[in-house]
């Protein structure tokens, strides 16, 4: 049997943030699975691979090294690398589409990839909350994926995202972080209930909140965060008789004694802290700060910032388990409160 030219098989997608060495590995394994690459087929030298694919030598070295460690290729001094084993277990192929990459999304990704294990190939894409790019990536995707795992958050123009998602085979779909009611059929989901969760998290913080009279949430005018967050925030304030305000941005006039600020965005948190530090108010006594999404640095800033967050590691692990179980269950991941000195 004659194998195809390896350069018709190896695909390097510049839009993907999957490292190029992994794209090479995944392409060669896919070529073996599809019967296009056979045992004893000699691979190009690392220099030729680097030249033809316009990659660094280090990228080629790492790809071949990892393939060798997996037992898929071997090498002969003076002759180079060749396919040593085509008897490989068929891998789960995942098209993973995140709205953005951040500290907490990295926790989610790492947990997801670790729980799936080595028998999974993940093509990882970021659309930066841009609906046009989201649409382009899904419309141009390959059709040979085992699962499409999608986080559907948009800054603008995502009202019809469900139409794109509904074109995917539902048995291969997993919605992550957020449900879209218009998506039909039986599909898997691991999600947050944003309205219920912020209400429940603020209830957990009720005792320290009692020393303040006003709660203010910084909710930018153009944001990918769902409006359900504001609804849950306002419901809590009404239930427990707090004054409440929704701010699009921070202004020095907003910083007054007796106020608690809830920041959704990391950039807004930095601006908020800088603004407070320019006043004579003491954080945790005269003014409070709560931040969305737990990250390690928030344990340190201002002697500790109170956070409300979902468990992103658990979210990644549960998503992977649904794939491994071939389940179409919907799993809700609740928020939790981490109370620190800023409140």
C-alpha positions as a Markdown table, in Angstrom:
| # | Residue | x | y | z |
|---|---|---|---|---|
| 1 | Unk | 0.0 | 0.0 | 0.0 |
| 2 | Unk | 1.2 | 3.4 | -0.9 |
| 3 | Unk | 0.8 | 6.3 | 1.6 |
| 4 | Unk | -0.2 | 9.8 | 0.5 |
| 5 | Unk | 2.2 | 12.7 | 0.4 |
| 6 | Unk | 2.4 | 13.8 | 4.0 |
| 7 | Unk | 2.0 | 17.4 | 3.1 |
| 8 | Unk | -1.5 | 16.7 | 1.8 |
| 9 | Unk | -2.4 | 15.3 | 5.2 |
| 10 | Unk | -0.7 | 17.7 | 7.7 |
| 11 | Unk | -3.0 | 20.7 | 8.2 |
| 12 | Unk | -1.7 | 23.8 | 10.0 |
| 13 | Unk | -4.6 | 26.1 | 10.9 |
| 14 | Unk | -3.4 | 29.6 | 11.6 |
| 15 | Unk | -6.8 | 30.5 | 13.2 |
| 16 | Unk | -6.4 | 27.7 | 15.8 |
| 17 | Unk | -4.6 | 28.4 | 19.1 |
| 18 | Unk | -3.8 | 24.7 | 19.3 |
| 19 | Unk | 0.1 | 24.6 | 19.3 |
| 20 | Unk | 1.4 | 23.7 | 15.8 |
| 21 | Unk | 3.3 | 20.7 | 17.1 |
| 22 | Unk | 0.0 | 19.3 | 18.3 |
| 23 | Unk | -1.6 | 20.1 | 15.0 |
| 24 | Unk | 1.1 | 18.0 | 13.3 |
| 25 | Unk | 0.6 | 15.1 | 15.7 |
| 26 | Unk | -3.2 | 15.2 | 15.3 |
| 27 | Unk | -2.9 | 15.3 | 11.5 |
| 28 | Unk | -0.5 | 12.3 | 11.3 |
| 29 | Unk | -2.7 | 10.3 | 13.6 |
| 30 | Unk | -5.8 | 11.2 | 11.6 |
| 31 | Unk | -4.0 | 10.2 | 8.4 |
| 32 | Unk | -3.3 | 6.8 | 10.0 |
| 33 | Unk | -7.0 | 6.4 | 11.2 |
| 34 | Unk | -8.2 | 7.3 | 7.7 |
| 35 | Unk | -5.9 | 4.8 | 6.1 |
| 36 | Unk | -4.0 | 7.4 | 4.2 |
| 37 | Unk | -0.7 | 6.8 | 6.0 |
| 38 | Unk | 0.6 | 3.2 | 6.4 |
| 39 | Unk | 3.2 | 1.4 | 8.4 |
| 40 | Unk | 6.9 | 1.8 | 7.4 |
| 41 | Unk | 6.1 | 5.1 | 5.6 |
| 42 | Unk | 9.1 | 7.4 | 5.9 |
| 43 | Unk | 8.4 | 10.9 | 7.1 |
| 44 | Unk | 10.2 | 14.0 | 6.0 |
| 45 | Unk | 13.3 | 15.2 | 7.8 |
| 46 | Unk | 12.8 | 17.9 | 10.5 |
| 47 | Unk | 14.5 | 20.4 | 8.2 |
| 48 | Unk | 12.2 | 19.5 | 5.3 |
| 49 | Unk | 9.2 | 19.6 | 7.5 |
| 50 | Unk | 10.1 | 23.0 | 8.9 |
| 51 | Unk | 10.7 | 24.4 | 5.4 |
| 52 | Unk | 7.5 | 23.0 | 3.8 |
| 53 | Unk | 5.2 | 23.9 | 6.7 |
| 54 | Unk | 7.0 | 27.2 | 7.6 |
| 55 | Unk | 7.4 | 26.2 | 11.2 |
| 56 | Unk | 10.4 | 26.3 | 13.5 |
| 57 | Unk | 12.7 | 23.3 | 13.9 |
| 58 | Unk | 11.8 | 23.2 | 17.6 |
| 59 | Unk | 8.1 | 22.7 | 16.6 |
| 60 | Unk | 9.1 | 19.8 | 14.3 |
| 61 | Unk | 11.4 | 18.2 | 16.8 |
| 62 | Unk | 8.7 | 18.3 | 19.5 |
| 63 | Unk | 6.1 | 16.8 | 17.2 |
| 64 | Unk | 8.4 | 13.9 | 16.2 |
| 65 | Unk | 9.6 | 13.4 | 19.8 |
| 66 | Unk | 6.0 | 13.2 | 21.1 |
| 67 | Unk | 4.9 | 10.8 | 18.3 |
| 68 | Unk | 8.0 | 8.7 | 19.1 |
| 69 | Unk | 7.1 | 8.6 | 22.8 |
| 70 | Unk | 3.5 | 7.6 | 21.8 |
| 71 | Unk | 5.0 | 4.6 | 19.9 |
| 72 | Unk | 3.6 | 5.8 | 16.6 |
| 73 | Unk | 6.9 | 6.6 | 14.9 |
| 74 | Unk | 10.5 | 5.5 | 15.2 |
| 75 | Unk | 13.8 | 6.5 | 13.7 |
| 76 | Unk | 16.8 | 4.8 | 12.0 |
| 77 | Unk | 20.1 | 6.5 | 12.1 |
| 78 | Unk | 21.0 | 7.8 | 8.6 |
| 79 | Unk | 17.5 | 7.2 | 7.3 |
| 80 | Unk | 15.2 | 9.3 | 9.5 |
| 81 | Unk | 11.7 | 8.9 | 11.0 |
| 82 | Unk | 9.1 | 6.4 | 9.8 |
| 83 | Unk | 5.6 | 5.1 | 10.9 |
| 84 | Unk | 6.2 | 2.3 | 13.3 |
| 85 | Unk | 2.7 | 1.5 | 14.5 |
| 86 | Unk | -0.7 | 2.0 | 12.8 |
| 87 | Unk | -2.6 | -0.1 | 15.4 |
| 88 | Unk | -3.8 | 2.8 | 17.4 |
| 89 | Unk | -7.0 | 3.4 | 19.3 |
| 90 | Unk | -9.3 | 5.8 | 17.5 |
| 91 | Unk | -9.2 | 9.1 | 19.3 |
| 92 | Unk | -11.9 | 11.5 | 20.3 |
| 93 | Unk | -11.7 | 14.7 | 18.2 |
| 94 | Unk | -12.9 | 17.9 | 19.8 |
| 95 | Unk | -13.6 | 21.2 | 18.2 |
| 96 | Unk | -13.3 | 23.6 | 21.2 |
| 97 | Unk | -14.5 | 27.1 | 20.7 |
| 98 | Unk | -14.0 | 29.7 | 23.5 |
| 99 | Unk | -15.2 | 33.3 | 23.5 |
| 100 | Unk | -11.9 | 34.4 | 25.0 |
| 101 | Unk | -8.9 | 33.2 | 26.9 |
| 102 | Unk | -8.5 | 34.4 | 30.5 |
| 103 | Unk | -7.0 | 33.1 | 33.8 |
| 104 | Unk | -10.3 | 31.3 | 34.7 |
| 105 | Unk | -10.9 | 30.0 | 31.2 |
| 106 | Unk | -7.4 | 28.5 | 31.2 |
| 107 | Unk | -8.4 | 26.6 | 34.4 |
| 108 | Unk | -11.4 | 25.3 | 32.6 |
| 109 | Unk | -9.4 | 24.3 | 29.5 |
| 110 | Unk | -6.7 | 22.6 | 31.5 |
| 111 | Unk | -9.2 | 20.6 | 33.5 |
| 112 | Unk | -11.1 | 19.6 | 30.4 |
| 113 | Unk | -8.0 | 18.5 | 28.5 |
| 114 | Unk | -6.7 | 16.6 | 31.5 |
| 115 | Unk | -10.0 | 14.8 | 32.1 |
| 116 | Unk | -10.3 | 13.7 | 28.5 |
| 117 | Unk | -6.8 | 12.2 | 28.6 |
| 118 | Unk | -4.3 | 11.4 | 26.0 |
| 119 | Unk | -6.8 | 9.7 | 23.8 |
| 120 | Unk | -8.3 | 13.0 | 22.7 |
| 121 | Unk | -7.3 | 15.5 | 20.0 |
| 122 | Unk | -8.5 | 19.1 | 20.7 |
| 123 | Unk | -8.5 | 21.8 | 18.1 |
| 124 | Unk | -8.8 | 25.0 | 20.1 |
| 125 | Unk | -10.2 | 28.2 | 18.7 |
| 126 | Unk | -11.0 | 31.7 | 20.2 |
| 127 | Unk | -13.5 | 34.1 | 18.6 |
| 128 | Unk | -12.9 | 37.0 | 21.0 |
| 129 | Unk | -16.7 | 37.5 | 21.6 |
| 130 | Unk | -17.0 | 38.4 | 17.9 |
| 131 | Unk | -20.1 | 36.9 | 16.3 |
| 132 | Unk | -18.7 | 37.3 | 12.8 |
| 133 | Unk | -15.6 | 35.3 | 13.6 |
| 134 | Unk | -17.7 | 32.7 | 15.6 |
| 135 | Unk | -19.9 | 32.2 | 12.5 |
| 136 | Unk | -16.9 | 31.9 | 10.2 |
| 137 | Unk | -15.1 | 29.4 | 12.3 |
| 138 | Unk | -18.2 | 27.2 | 12.6 |
| 139 | Unk | -19.1 | 27.5 | 9.0 |
| 140 | Unk | -15.6 | 26.5 | 7.9 |
| 141 | Unk | -15.0 | 23.7 | 10.3 |
| 142 | Unk | -14.3 | 20.1 | 9.3 |
| 143 | Unk | -17.1 | 17.6 | 9.7 |
| 144 | Unk | -15.0 | 14.8 | 11.2 |
| 145 | Unk | -15.1 | 15.9 | 14.8 |
| 146 | Unk | -16.5 | 13.7 | 17.6 |
| 147 | Unk | -17.8 | 16.7 | 19.5 |
| 148 | Unk | -18.2 | 20.5 | 19.1 |
| 149 | Unk | -17.8 | 22.2 | 22.5 |
| 150 | Unk | -18.9 | 25.8 | 22.4 |
| 151 | Unk | -19.0 | 28.7 | 24.8 |
| 152 | Unk | -21.6 | 31.2 | 23.4 |
| 153 | Unk | -20.8 | 34.7 | 24.7 |
| 154 | Unk | -20.9 | 37.7 | 22.4 |
| 155 | Unk | -20.3 | 41.4 | 22.9 |
| 156 | Unk | -22.7 | 42.3 | 20.1 |
| 157 | Unk | -24.6 | 40.6 | 17.3 |
| 158 | Unk | -25.0 | 37.1 | 18.8 |
| 159 | Unk | -28.8 | 37.1 | 18.8 |
| 160 | Unk | -28.9 | 34.5 | 16.0 |
| 161 | Unk | -26.0 | 32.4 | 17.2 |
| 162 | Unk | -28.5 | 29.6 | 17.9 |
| 163 | Unk | -29.2 | 29.3 | 14.1 |
| 164 | Unk | -25.5 | 28.4 | 13.5 |
| 165 | Unk | -25.4 | 26.1 | 16.5 |
| 166 | Unk | -28.6 | 24.3 | 15.4 |
| 167 | Unk | -26.9 | 23.2 | 12.2 |
| 168 | Unk | -24.5 | 21.1 | 14.2 |
| 169 | Unk | -25.4 | 17.4 | 14.9 |
| 170 | Unk | -26.9 | 17.5 | 18.4 |
| 171 | Unk | -25.4 | 14.2 | 19.5 |
| 172 | Unk | -22.0 | 15.9 | 18.9 |
| 173 | Unk | -22.8 | 19.2 | 20.6 |
| 174 | Unk | -21.8 | 20.3 | 24.1 |
| 175 | Unk | -22.7 | 23.9 | 25.2 |
| 176 | Unk | -20.4 | 25.2 | 27.9 |
| 177 | Unk | -20.9 | 27.9 | 30.5 |
| 178 | Unk | -24.2 | 29.2 | 29.0 |
| 179 | Unk | -27.4 | 27.7 | 27.8 |
| 180 | Unk | -29.2 | 29.2 | 24.7 |
| 181 | Unk | -32.9 | 28.4 | 25.0 |
| 182 | Unk | -33.4 | 28.5 | 21.2 |
| 183 | Unk | -31.0 | 25.6 | 20.7 |
| 184 | Unk | -33.2 | 22.6 | 20.1 |
| 185 | Unk | -32.8 | 18.8 | 20.2 |
| 186 | Unk | -31.0 | 16.6 | 22.7 |
| 187 | Unk | -27.5 | 17.8 | 23.4 |
| 188 | Unk | -25.0 | 18.0 | 26.3 |
| 189 | Unk | -24.5 | 21.1 | 28.4 |
| 190 | Unk | -22.5 | 22.2 | 31.4 |
| 191 | Unk | -23.6 | 25.7 | 32.4 |
| 192 | Unk | -24.1 | 28.5 | 34.9 |
| 193 | Unk | -27.5 | 29.8 | 36.0 |
| 194 | Unk | -26.4 | 33.4 | 36.1 |
| 195 | Unk | -29.5 | 35.0 | 37.7 |
| 196 | Unk | -29.9 | 32.4 | 40.4 |
| 197 | Unk | -26.2 | 32.1 | 41.1 |
| 198 | Unk | -25.4 | 35.8 | 41.8 |
| 199 | Unk | -28.5 | 36.0 | 44.0 |
| 200 | Unk | -27.4 | 32.9 | 46.0 |
| 201 | Unk | -23.8 | 34.1 | 46.2 |
| 202 | Unk | -24.8 | 37.6 | 47.6 |
| 203 | Unk | -27.1 | 35.8 | 50.1 |
| 204 | Unk | -24.0 | 34.0 | 51.4 |
| 205 | Unk | -22.4 | 37.4 | 51.9 |
| 206 | Unk | -25.4 | 39.0 | 53.6 |
| 207 | Unk | -23.8 | 39.4 | 57.0 |
| 208 | Unk | -20.8 | 41.4 | 55.9 |
| 209 | Unk | -23.0 | 43.3 | 53.4 |
| 210 | Unk | -25.2 | 44.6 | 56.2 |
| 211 | Unk | -22.6 | 47.3 | 57.1 |
| 212 | Unk | -23.2 | 48.9 | 53.7 |
| 213 | Unk | -26.3 | 50.6 | 52.4 |
| 214 | Unk | -25.7 | 50.6 | 48.6 |
| 215 | Unk | -24.6 | 47.9 | 46.1 |
| 216 | Unk | -23.3 | 48.9 | 42.7 |
| 217 | Unk | -22.5 | 46.5 | 39.9 |
| 218 | Unk | -20.2 | 47.6 | 37.1 |
| 219 | Unk | -21.9 | 46.2 | 33.9 |
| 220 | Unk | -20.3 | 47.7 | 30.8 |
| 221 | Unk | -22.7 | 48.9 | 28.1 |
| 222 | Unk | -21.0 | 46.5 | 25.6 |
| 223 | Unk | -20.3 | 43.3 | 27.3 |
| 224 | Unk | -20.5 | 39.6 | 26.7 |
| 225 | Unk | -21.9 | 39.0 | 30.2 |
| 226 | Unk | -25.6 | 38.0 | 30.2 |
| 227 | Unk | -28.3 | 40.4 | 31.4 |
| 228 | Unk | -29.4 | 37.7 | 33.9 |
| 229 | Unk | -26.6 | 38.8 | 36.1 |
| 230 | Unk | -28.2 | 42.2 | 36.5 |
| 231 | Unk | -31.6 | 40.6 | 37.1 |
| 232 | Unk | -30.3 | 38.5 | 39.9 |
| 233 | Unk | -28.4 | 41.4 | 41.4 |
| 234 | Unk | -31.5 | 43.7 | 41.4 |
| 235 | Unk | -33.7 | 40.9 | 42.8 |
| 236 | Unk | -31.3 | 40.5 | 45.7 |
| 237 | Unk | -31.2 | 44.2 | 46.4 |
| 238 | Unk | -35.0 | 44.4 | 46.4 |
| 239 | Unk | -35.3 | 41.4 | 48.6 |
| 240 | Unk | -32.9 | 42.7 | 51.3 |
| 241 | Unk | -33.6 | 46.4 | 51.0 |
| 242 | Unk | -30.3 | 47.6 | 49.6 |
| 243 | Unk | -30.0 | 50.6 | 47.3 |
| 244 | Unk | -28.7 | 49.4 | 44.0 |
| 245 | Unk | -27.1 | 50.9 | 40.9 |
| 246 | Unk | -25.9 | 49.5 | 37.6 |
| 247 | Unk | -22.9 | 51.4 | 36.4 |
| 248 | Unk | -21.5 | 51.2 | 32.8 |
| 249 | Unk | -18.1 | 52.5 | 34.1 |
| 250 | Unk | -16.3 | 53.8 | 37.2 |
| 251 | Unk | -16.2 | 57.5 | 38.0 |
| 252 | Unk | -14.7 | 59.2 | 41.0 |
| 253 | Unk | -18.2 | 60.5 | 42.0 |
| 254 | Unk | -19.4 | 56.9 | 42.4 |
| 255 | Unk | -17.0 | 56.1 | 45.2 |
| 256 | Unk | -18.8 | 56.9 | 48.5 |
| 257 | Unk | -18.8 | 55.6 | 52.0 |
| 258 | Unk | -21.3 | 52.8 | 52.5 |
| 259 | Unk | -21.1 | 51.4 | 49.0 |
| 260 | Unk | -20.1 | 47.9 | 47.7 |
| 261 | Unk | -18.8 | 47.6 | 44.2 |
| 262 | Unk | -19.2 | 44.3 | 42.2 |
| 263 | Unk | -16.8 | 44.2 | 39.2 |
| 264 | Unk | -17.3 | 41.7 | 36.4 |
| 265 | Unk | -14.3 | 42.6 | 34.2 |
| 266 | Unk | -10.6 | 42.5 | 35.3 |
| 267 | Unk | -9.9 | 45.9 | 33.7 |
| 268 | Unk | -12.7 | 47.5 | 35.6 |
| 269 | Unk | -11.4 | 45.9 | 38.8 |
| 270 | Unk | -8.0 | 47.6 | 38.3 |
| 271 | Unk | -9.7 | 51.0 | 37.6 |
| 272 | Unk | -11.9 | 50.5 | 40.7 |
| 273 | Unk | -9.0 | 49.7 | 43.0 |
| 274 | Unk | -6.9 | 52.6 | 41.7 |
| 275 | Unk | -9.9 | 55.0 | 42.2 |
| 276 | Unk | -10.6 | 53.8 | 45.7 |
| 277 | Unk | -6.9 | 54.1 | 46.7 |
| 278 | Unk | -7.0 | 57.8 | 45.7 |
| 279 | Unk | -9.7 | 58.4 | 48.4 |
| 280 | Unk | -9.4 | 58.3 | 52.1 |
| 281 | Unk | -11.9 | 55.4 | 52.4 |
| 282 | Unk | -10.8 | 52.0 | 53.8 |
| 283 | Unk | -11.6 | 48.9 | 51.7 |
| 284 | Unk | -13.5 | 46.4 | 53.8 |
| 285 | Unk | -14.8 | 48.9 | 56.3 |
| 286 | Unk | -16.1 | 52.0 | 54.5 |
| 287 | Unk | -16.3 | 50.7 | 51.0 |
| 288 | Unk | -16.5 | 47.1 | 49.8 |
| 289 | Unk | -15.2 | 45.3 | 46.7 |
| 290 | Unk | -16.5 | 42.0 | 45.2 |
| 291 | Unk | -14.9 | 40.6 | 42.0 |
| 292 | Unk | -16.3 | 38.0 | 39.5 |
| 293 | Unk | -14.3 | 34.9 | 38.9 |
| 294 | Unk | -11.7 | 33.5 | 41.3 |
| 295 | Unk | -8.1 | 33.8 | 40.3 |
| 296 | Unk | -5.0 | 33.2 | 42.5 |
| 297 | Unk | -3.9 | 36.9 | 42.4 |
| 298 | Unk | -7.2 | 37.9 | 44.2 |
| 299 | Unk | -6.0 | 36.2 | 47.3 |
| 300 | Unk | -3.3 | 38.8 | 47.6 |
| 301 | Unk | -4.6 | 42.1 | 46.3 |
| 302 | Unk | -5.9 | 44.5 | 49.1 |
| 303 | Unk | -5.2 | 41.7 | 51.6 |
| 304 | Unk | -7.6 | 39.5 | 49.7 |
| 305 | Unk | -10.5 | 40.4 | 47.4 |
| 306 | Unk | -13.9 | 38.7 | 47.9 |
| 307 | Unk | -15.0 | 36.8 | 44.8 |
| 308 | Unk | -18.1 | 35.1 | 43.5 |
| 309 | Unk | -17.2 | 32.5 | 40.9 |
| 310 | Unk | -18.2 | 29.3 | 39.4 |
| 311 | Unk | -15.9 | 26.3 | 39.8 |
| 312 | Unk | -14.2 | 26.3 | 36.4 |
| 313 | Unk | -12.2 | 23.2 | 37.1 |
| 314 | Unk | -15.3 | 21.3 | 37.9 |
| 315 | Unk | -17.0 | 22.7 | 34.8 |
| 316 | Unk | -14.1 | 21.4 | 32.6 |
| 317 | Unk | -14.1 | 18.0 | 34.4 |
| 318 | Unk | -17.9 | 17.5 | 34.0 |
| 319 | Unk | -17.8 | 18.5 | 30.3 |
| 320 | Unk | -15.1 | 15.9 | 29.7 |
| 321 | Unk | -17.1 | 13.3 | 31.6 |
| 322 | Unk | -20.2 | 13.9 | 29.5 |
| 323 | Unk | -18.1 | 13.3 | 26.3 |
| 324 | Unk | -16.5 | 10.2 | 27.7 |
| 325 | Unk | -20.0 | 8.9 | 28.7 |
| 326 | Unk | -21.6 | 10.0 | 25.4 |
| 327 | Unk | -24.2 | 11.7 | 27.6 |
| 328 | Unk | -26.7 | 14.4 | 26.6 |
| 329 | Unk | -27.3 | 15.5 | 30.2 |
| 330 | Unk | -27.5 | 19.1 | 31.3 |
| 331 | Unk | -25.3 | 19.8 | 34.3 |
| 332 | Unk | -25.6 | 23.1 | 36.3 |
| 333 | Unk | -22.4 | 24.3 | 38.0 |
| 334 | Unk | -23.3 | 26.7 | 40.9 |
| 335 | Unk | -21.4 | 29.8 | 42.0 |
| 336 | Unk | -19.5 | 29.9 | 45.3 |
| 337 | Unk | -18.5 | 32.8 | 47.5 |
| 338 | Unk | -14.9 | 33.3 | 48.8 |
| 339 | Unk | -15.1 | 35.9 | 51.6 |
| 340 | Unk | -12.0 | 38.0 | 52.1 |
| 341 | Unk | -10.9 | 41.3 | 53.6 |
| 342 | Unk | -12.3 | 43.5 | 50.8 |
| 343 | Unk | -15.8 | 43.1 | 52.1 |
